[in-house]
Amino acid sequence: MQKGQIFKIHSDFYYVHSGNETYECKIREVLKKQKQKIFVGDYVEFENGAIEKILPRKNFITRPTVANIDQVLIISAVKEPDLNFVQLNRYVSFAKYHNIPAVLCFNKNDLSQDDKTIEKVFSIYQPLGYDVLFTSALEGYGIEDFKEILSGKTSVLCGASGVGKSSLINAVCPGLNLRTKEVSEKTQRGTHTTRHCEIISIDENSNIVDTPGFSNLKFDFIMPLEVGNLFDEISQYRKDCKFPDCLHILEADCAVKANLDKIDDTRYQSYVEFVEEAKEYKEKVKYQGVKTETSHKQQHNKTAVKISSRKREVSRNTKRQNIYKDVENERID
């Protein structure tokens, strides 16, 4: 049995790196029945072009769906499109939710002469412990620092369309010639040039996961009280709130609201927006069970498909016992 890593998924084909070779594989039908999801970055066992087993993951994120990564590089544009702090905080909070280190990279620095934006970025995110990097893929500014951050790690690049992810990868790996597009003058939004996730090797020890741009990332999968855990500057005050279930929005005697002068407006605005999204999730699950039955089980170090109770056949012993019970009941009658 060979072992390798999924570096690209296209349609129903899984492309696996193993040693110096690349293999085009399909997934075994039993894994489909178990409804096991395979992500780019997964390590797998395969044989004769068929994936037999998914090996345990170090970590994973679901937007984009990538496994076994060391850090998330959140790419934003200083200009074209304009820097959206709420959108940036979505990516930052999403990485924190998955407990994966994040680096903030602000590209297209050549298009902006506004030092206030740069100062604001540093004032918000450096105190929170984030590494901040400014680059210009067009002029080569900050590219060496960008390479250094990538060195020795598997890094996921995520961000909205048009912020220059593909341009940065081209600057680091000029031979790739990834397709790029200009931002629309009419909408001031980028268009998708990357269609799927793919691991790109920079050198023997460094990889980039290029991902499609997206903006429809919502916190509609957690409870409202959990959102505060994603904002360190908010969570540090909540222990002093009068009510343990305080959401720091309309409640009385709220320590967070009493310290709003110490919290950046865009961070608090993002927090409130994410809480409202989480409330939608709370309402959704309020009157329905959220427990889901797994479709597979581990037994004797092997994965087996679970059989539903409707389809499970009654054992011979159970049938025999039921017959004896029926006979006994007839005798009693």
Contacts in CASP RR format, 6 or more apart in sequence:
PFRMAT RR
TARGET T0000
AUTHOR 0000-0000-0000
METHOD contacts of the structure
MODEL  1
MQKGQIFKIHSDFYYVHSGNETYECKIREVLKKQKQKIFVGDYVEFENGA
IEKILPRKNFITRPTVANIDQVLIISAVKEPDLNFVQLNRYVSFAKYHNI
PAVLCFNKNDLSQDDKTIEKVFSIYQPLGYDVLFTSALEGYGIEDFKEIL
SGKTSVLCGASGVGKSSLINAVCPGLNLRTKEVSEKTQRGTHTTRHCEII
SIDENSNIVDTPGFSNLKFDFIMPLEVGNLFDEISQYRKDCKFPDCLHIL
EADCAVKANLDKIDDTRYQSYVEFVEEAKEYKEKVKYQGVKTETSHKQQH
NKTAVKISSRKREVSRNTKRQNIYKDVENERID
1 45 0 8 1.000
1 46 0 8 1.000
1 47 0 8 1.000
1 52 0 8 1.000
2 18 0 8 1.000
2 23 0 8 1.000
2 45 0 8 1.000
2 46 0 8 1.000
2 47 0 8 1.000
3 18 0 8 1.000
3 43 0 8 1.000
3 44 0 8 1.000
3 45 0 8 1.000
3 46 0 8 1.000
3 55 0 8 1.000
4 16 0 8 1.000
4 17 0 8 1.000
4 18 0 8 1.000
4 19 0 8 1.000
4 43 0 8 1.000
4 44 0 8 1.000
4 45 0 8 1.000
4 46 0 8 1.000
5 16 0 8 1.000
5 17 0 8 1.000
5 18 0 8 1.000
5 41 0 8 1.000
5 42 0 8 1.000
5 43 0 8 1.000
5 44 0 8 1.000
5 68 0 8 1.000
5 199 0 8 1.000
6 14 0 8 1.000
6 15 0 8 1.000
6 16 0 8 1.000
6 38 0 8 1.000
6 39 0 8 1.000
6 40 0 8 1.000
6 41 0 8 1.000
6 42 0 8 1.000
6 43 0 8 1.000
6 44 0 8 1.000
7 15 0 8 1.000
7 16 0 8 1.000
7 17 0 8 1.000
7 22 0 8 1.000
7 40 0 8 1.000
7 41 0 8 1.000
7 198 0 8 1.000
7 199 0 8 1.000
8 14 0 8 1.000
8 15 0 8 1.000
8 40 0 8 1.000
8 196 0 8 1.000
8 197 0 8 1.000
8 198 0 8 1.000
8 199 0 8 1.000
9 15 0 8 1.000
9 38 0 8 1.000
9 40 0 8 1.000
9 196 0 8 1.000
9 197 0 8 1.000
10 196 0 8 1.000
12 26 0 8 1.000
12 27 0 8 1.000
13 24 0 8 1.000
13 25 0 8 1.000
13 26 0 8 1.000
14 24 0 8 1.000
14 25 0 8 1.000
14 26 0 8 1.000
14 27 0 8 1.000
14 38 0 8 1.000
14 44 0 8 1.000
14 51 0 8 1.000
15 22 0 8 1.000
15 23 0 8 1.000
15 24 0 8 1.000
15 25 0 8 1.000
16 22 0 8 1.000
16 23 0 8 1.000
16 24 0 8 1.000
16 25 0 8 1.000
16 44 0 8 1.000
16 46 0 8 1.000
16 51 0 8 1.000
17 199 0 8 1.000
18 46 0 8 1.000
23 46 0 8 1.000
23 49 0 8 1.000
24 49 0 8 1.000
25 44 0 8 1.000
25 46 0 8 1.000
25 49 0 8 1.000
25 50 0 8 1.000
25 51 0 8 1.000
26 49 0 8 1.000
26 50 0 8 1.000
26 51 0 8 1.000
27 38 0 8 1.000
27 50 0 8 1.000
27 51 0 8 1.000
28 50 0 8 1.000
28 51 0 8 1.000
28 52 0 8 1.000
30 305 0 8 1.000
31 38 0 8 1.000
31 51 0 8 1.000
31 54 0 8 1.000
33 295 0 8 1.000
33 305 0 8 1.000
34 295 0 8 1.000
34 296 0 8 1.000
34 303 0 8 1.000
34 305 0 8 1.000
35 295 0 8 1.000
35 296 0 8 1.000
36 54 0 8 1.000
36 296 0 8 1.000
36 303 0 8 1.000
37 65 0 8 1.000
38 44 0 8 1.000
38 51 0 8 1.000
38 54 0 8 1.000
39 57 0 8 1.000
39 60 0 8 1.000
39 65 0 8 1.000
39 66 0 8 1.000
39 67 0 8 1.000
40 64 0 8 1.000
40 65 0 8 1.000
40 66 0 8 1.000
40 67 0 8 1.000
40 197 0 8 1.000
40 198 0 8 1.000
40 199 0 8 1.000
40 209 0 8 1.000
41 66 0 8 1.000
41 67 0 8 1.000
41 68 0 8 1.000
41 69 0 8 1.000
41 154 0 8 1.000
41 199 0 8 1.000
41 209 0 8 1.000
42 54 0 8 1.000
42 55 0 8 1.000
42 57 0 8 1.000
42 67 0 8 1.000
42 68 0 8 1.000
43 54 0 8 1.000
43 55 0 8 1.000
43 68 0 8 1.000
44 51 0 8 1.000
44 52 0 8 1.000
44 53 0 8 1.000
44 54 0 8 1.000
44 55 0 8 1.000
45 51 0 8 1.000
45 52 0 8 1.000
45 53 0 8 1.000
45 55 0 8 1.000
46 52 0 8 1.000
53 303 0 8 1.000
57 67 0 8 1.000
57 68 0 8 1.000
58 67 0 8 1.000
58 68 0 8 1.000
58 69 0 8 1.000
59 67 0 8 1.000
59 68 0 8 1.000
59 69 0 8 1.000
59 98 0 8 1.000
59 99 0 8 1.000
59 100 0 8 1.000
60 66 0 8 1.000
60 67 0 8 1.000
60 68 0 8 1.000
60 69 0 8 1.000
60 98 0 8 1.000
61 69 0 8 1.000
61 72 0 8 1.000
61 94 0 8 1.000
61 95 0 8 1.000
61 98 0 8 1.000
61 100 0 8 1.000
61 156 0 8 1.000
63 94 0 8 1.000
63 158 0 8 1.000
63 214 0 8 1.000
63 217 0 8 1.000
64 156 0 8 1.000
64 158 0 8 1.000
64 197 0 8 1.000
64 209 0 8 1.000
64 211 0 8 1.000
64 212 0 8 1.000
64 214 0 8 1.000
65 197 0 8 1.000
66 156 0 8 1.000
66 197 0 8 1.000
66 209 0 8 1.000
66 211 0 8 1.000
68 154 0 8 1.000
69 100 0 8 1.000
69 154 0 8 1.000
69 155 0 8 1.000
69 156 0 8 1.000
69 209 0 8 1.000
70 101 0 8 1.000
70 152 0 8 1.000
70 153 0 8 1.000
70 154 0 8 1.000
70 155 0 8 1.000
71 100 0 8 1.000
71 101 0 8 1.000
71 102 0 8 1.000
71 103 0 8 1.000
71 149 0 8 1.000
71 153 0 8 1.000
71 155 0 8 1.000
71 156 0 8 1.000
72 91 0 8 1.000
72 95 0 8 1.000
72 100 0 8 1.000
72 101 0 8 1.000
72 102 0 8 1.000
72 103 0 8 1.000
72 155 0 8 1.000
72 156 0 8 1.000
72 158 0 8 1.000
73 102 0 8 1.000
73 103 0 8 1.000
73 105 0 8 1.000
73 149 0 8 1.000
73 150 0 8 1.000
73 155 0 8 1.000
73 156 0 8 1.000
73 157 0 8 1.000
73 158 0 8 1.000
74 88 0 8 1.000
74 91 0 8 1.000
74 92 0 8 1.000
74 95 0 8 1.000
74 102 0 8 1.000
74 103 0 8 1.000
74 104 0 8 1.000
74 105 0 8 1.000
74 158 0 8 1.000
74 159 0 8 1.000
75 105 0 8 1.000
75 107 0 8 1.000
75 157 0 8 1.000
75 158 0 8 1.000
75 159 0 8 1.000
75 163 0 8 1.000
75 164 0 8 1.000
75 165 0 8 1.000
75 168 0 8 1.000
76 83 0 8 1.000
76 84 0 8 1.000
76 87 0 8 1.000
76 88 0 8 1.000
76 104 0 8 1.000
76 105 0 8 1.000
76 106 0 8 1.000
76 107 0 8 1.000
76 159 0 8 1.000
76 160 0 8 1.000
76 163 0 8 1.000
77 83 0 8 1.000
77 106 0 8 1.000
77 107 0 8 1.000
77 108 0 8 1.000
77 111 0 8 1.000
77 160 0 8 1.000
77 162 0 8 1.000
77 163 0 8 1.000
77 164 0 8 1.000
78 106 0 8 1.000
78 107 0 8 1.000
78 108 0 8 1.000
78 109 0 8 1.000
78 111 0 8 1.000
78 112 0 8 1.000
78 114 0 8 1.000
78 117 0 8 1.000
78 118 0 8 1.000
78 134 0 8 1.000
79 108 0 8 1.000
79 111 0 8 1.000
79 112 0 8 1.000
80 108 0 8 1.000
80 111 0 8 1.000
80 162 0 8 1.000
80 183 0 8 1.000
80 188 0 8 1.000
81 160 0 8 1.000
81 162 0 8 1.000
81 163 0 8 1.000
81 183 0 8 1.000
81 188 0 8 1.000
81 189 0 8 1.000
81 190 0 8 1.000
82 188 0 8 1.000
83 106 0 8 1.000
83 117 0 8 1.000
83 121 0 8 1.000
84 160 0 8 1.000
85 124 0 8 1.000
85 266 0 8 1.000
85 267 0 8 1.000
85 270 0 8 1.000
86 266 0 8 1.000
86 269 0 8 1.000
86 270 0 8 1.000
86 273 0 8 1.000
87 160 0 8 1.000
87 215 0 8 1.000
88 104 0 8 1.000
89 266 0 8 1.000
89 267 0 8 1.000
89 270 0 8 1.000
90 217 0 8 1.000
90 219 0 8 1.000
90 270 0 8 1.000
90 274 0 8 1.000
91 102 0 8 1.000
91 158 0 8 1.000
91 159 0 8 1.000
91 217 0 8 1.000
92 102 0 8 1.000
92 104 0 8 1.000
92 125 0 8 1.000
92 130 0 8 1.000
93 219 0 8 1.000
93 227 0 8 1.000
93 230 0 8 1.000
93 231 0 8 1.000
93 270 0 8 1.000
93 274 0 8 1.000
94 217 0 8 1.000
95 101 0 8 1.000
95 102 0 8 1.000
96 102 0 8 1.000
96 229 0 8 1.000
96 230 0 8 1.000
97 222 0 8 1.000
97 230 0 8 1.000
102 130 0 8 1.000
103 130 0 8 1.000
103 131 0 8 1.000
103 132 0 8 1.000
103 133 0 8 1.000
103 149 0 8 1.000
103 155 0 8 1.000
104 121 0 8 1.000
104 125 0 8 1.000
104 130 0 8 1.000
104 131 0 8 1.000
104 132 0 8 1.000
104 133 0 8 1.000
105 133 0 8 1.000
105 134 0 8 1.000
105 135 0 8 1.000
105 146 0 8 1.000
105 149 0 8 1.000
105 168 0 8 1.000
106 118 0 8 1.000
106 121 0 8 1.000
106 132 0 8 1.000
106 133 0 8 1.000
106 134 0 8 1.000
106 135 0 8 1.000
107 135 0 8 1.000
107 136 0 8 1.000
107 137 0 8 1.000
107 163 0 8 1.000
107 164 0 8 1.000
107 167 0 8 1.000
107 168 0 8 1.000
108 136 0 8 1.000
108 137 0 8 1.000
108 138 0 8 1.000
108 163 0 8 1.000
108 164 0 8 1.000
109 134 0 8 1.000
109 135 0 8 1.000
109 136 0 8 1.000
109 141 0 8 1.000
110 136 0 8 1.000
110 138 0 8 1.000
110 139 0 8 1.000
110 141 0 8 1.000
112 118 0 8 1.000
118 134 0 8 1.000
121 132 0 8 1.000
122 132 0 8 1.000
123 264 0 8 1.000
124 264 0 8 1.000
124 266 0 8 1.000
124 267 0 8 1.000
125 132 0 8 1.000
126 132 0 8 1.000
128 232 0 8 1.000
128 233 0 8 1.000
131 149 0 8 1.000
133 142 0 8 1.000
133 145 0 8 1.000
133 146 0 8 1.000
133 149 0 8 1.000
134 141 0 8 1.000
134 142 0 8 1.000
135 141 0 8 1.000
135 142 0 8 1.000
135 143 0 8 1.000
135 145 0 8 1.000
135 146 0 8 1.000
135 168 0 8 1.000
136 142 0 8 1.000
137 143 0 8 1.000
137 164 0 8 1.000
137 167 0 8 1.000
137 168 0 8 1.000
137 170 0 8 1.000
137 171 0 8 1.000
138 167 0 8 1.000
140 171 0 8 1.000
143 168 0 8 1.000
143 171 0 8 1.000
143 172 0 8 1.000
146 168 0 8 1.000
146 171 0 8 1.000
146 172 0 8 1.000
147 172 0 8 1.000
147 202 0 8 1.000
149 155 0 8 1.000
150 172 0 8 1.000
150 202 0 8 1.000
150 206 0 8 1.000
150 208 0 8 1.000
151 205 0 8 1.000
151 206 0 8 1.000
152 205 0 8 1.000
152 206 0 8 1.000
153 206 0 8 1.000
153 207 0 8 1.000
154 199 0 8 1.000
154 206 0 8 1.000
154 207 0 8 1.000
154 208 0 8 1.000
154 209 0 8 1.000
155 206 0 8 1.000
155 207 0 8 1.000
155 208 0 8 1.000
155 209 0 8 1.000
156 209 0 8 1.000
156 211 0 8 1.000
157 165 0 8 1.000
157 168 0 8 1.000
157 169 0 8 1.000
157 208 0 8 1.000
157 209 0 8 1.000
157 210 0 8 1.000
157 211 0 8 1.000
158 165 0 8 1.000
158 211 0 8 1.000
158 213 0 8 1.000
159 165 0 8 1.000
159 211 0 8 1.000
159 213 0 8 1.000
159 214 0 8 1.000
160 189 0 8 1.000
160 190 0 8 1.000
160 213 0 8 1.000
160 214 0 8 1.000
160 215 0 8 1.000
161 189 0 8 1.000
161 190 0 8 1.000
161 191 0 8 1.000
161 192 0 8 1.000
161 193 0 8 1.000
161 212 0 8 1.000
161 213 0 8 1.000
161 214 0 8 1.000
161 215 0 8 1.000
162 181 0 8 1.000
162 183 0 8 1.000
162 189 0 8 1.000
162 190 0 8 1.000
162 191 0 8 1.000
162 193 0 8 1.000
162 213 0 8 1.000
164 180 0 8 1.000
165 194 0 8 1.000
165 210 0 8 1.000
165 211 0 8 1.000
165 213 0 8 1.000
166 178 0 8 1.000
166 179 0 8 1.000
166 180 0 8 1.000
166 193 0 8 1.000
166 194 0 8 1.000
166 210 0 8 1.000
167 180 0 8 1.000
169 176 0 8 1.000
169 178 0 8 1.000
169 200 0 8 1.000
169 208 0 8 1.000
169 210 0 8 1.000
170 176 0 8 1.000
170 177 0 8 1.000
170 178 0 8 1.000
170 180 0 8 1.000
172 202 0 8 1.000
172 208 0 8 1.000
173 200 0 8 1.000
173 202 0 8 1.000
176 200 0 8 1.000
178 193 0 8 1.000
178 194 0 8 1.000
178 210 0 8 1.000
179 193 0 8 1.000
180 193 0 8 1.000
181 190 0 8 1.000
181 191 0 8 1.000
181 193 0 8 1.000
183 189 0 8 1.000
183 190 0 8 1.000
184 190 0 8 1.000
184 191 0 8 1.000
192 212 0 8 1.000
192 213 0 8 1.000
194 210 0 8 1.000
194 211 0 8 1.000
194 212 0 8 1.000
194 213 0 8 1.000
195 212 0 8 1.000
196 212 0 8 1.000
197 209 0 8 1.000
197 210 0 8 1.000
197 211 0 8 1.000
197 212 0 8 1.000
198 209 0 8 1.000
198 210 0 8 1.000
199 207 0 8 1.000
199 208 0 8 1.000
199 209 0 8 1.000
200 207 0 8 1.000
200 208 0 8 1.000
200 209 0 8 1.000
200 210 0 8 1.000
201 207 0 8 1.000
202 208 0 8 1.000
218 277 0 8 1.000
219 227 0 8 1.000
219 274 0 8 1.000
219 277 0 8 1.000
219 278 0 8 1.000
219 281 0 8 1.000
220 277 0 8 1.000
220 278 0 8 1.000
220 280 0 8 1.000
220 281 0 8 1.000
220 284 0 8 1.000
221 281 0 8 1.000
222 278 0 8 1.000
222 281 0 8 1.000
223 278 0 8 1.000
223 281 0 8 1.000
223 282 0 8 1.000
224 247 0 8 1.000
224 275 0 8 1.000
224 278 0 8 1.000
224 279 0 8 1.000
224 282 0 8 1.000
225 245 0 8 1.000
225 247 0 8 1.000
226 278 0 8 1.000
227 271 0 8 1.000
227 274 0 8 1.000
227 275 0 8 1.000
227 278 0 8 1.000
228 234 0 8 1.000
228 235 0 8 1.000
228 238 0 8 1.000
228 248 0 8 1.000
228 271 0 8 1.000
229 235 0 8 1.000
230 274 0 8 1.000
231 267 0 8 1.000
231 270 0 8 1.000
231 271 0 8 1.000
233 262 0 8 1.000
233 263 0 8 1.000
233 264 0 8 1.000
233 267 0 8 1.000
234 248 0 8 1.000
234 256 0 8 1.000
234 263 0 8 1.000
234 267 0 8 1.000
234 268 0 8 1.000
234 271 0 8 1.000
237 255 0 8 1.000
237 256 0 8 1.000
237 258 0 8 1.000
237 259 0 8 1.000
238 246 0 8 1.000
238 248 0 8 1.000
238 255 0 8 1.000
238 256 0 8 1.000
239 255 0 8 1.000
240 255 0 8 1.000
241 248 0 8 1.000
241 251 0 8 1.000
241 253 0 8 1.000
241 254 0 8 1.000
241 255 0 8 1.000
241 256 0 8 1.000
242 251 0 8 1.000
242 252 0 8 1.000
242 253 0 8 1.000
242 254 0 8 1.000
243 251 0 8 1.000
243 253 0 8 1.000
246 254 0 8 1.000
246 256 0 8 1.000
247 275 0 8 1.000
248 254 0 8 1.000
248 256 0 8 1.000
248 257 0 8 1.000
248 271 0 8 1.000
249 272 0 8 1.000
249 275 0 8 1.000
251 257 0 8 1.000
256 263 0 8 1.000
260 268 0 8 1.000
293 306 0 8 1.000
294 306 0 8 1.000
295 305 0 8 1.000
295 306 0 8 1.000
296 303 0 8 1.000
296 304 0 8 1.000
296 305 0 8 1.000
296 306 0 8 1.000
297 303 0 8 1.000
297 304 0 8 1.000
297 306 0 8 1.000
298 304 0 8 1.000
END
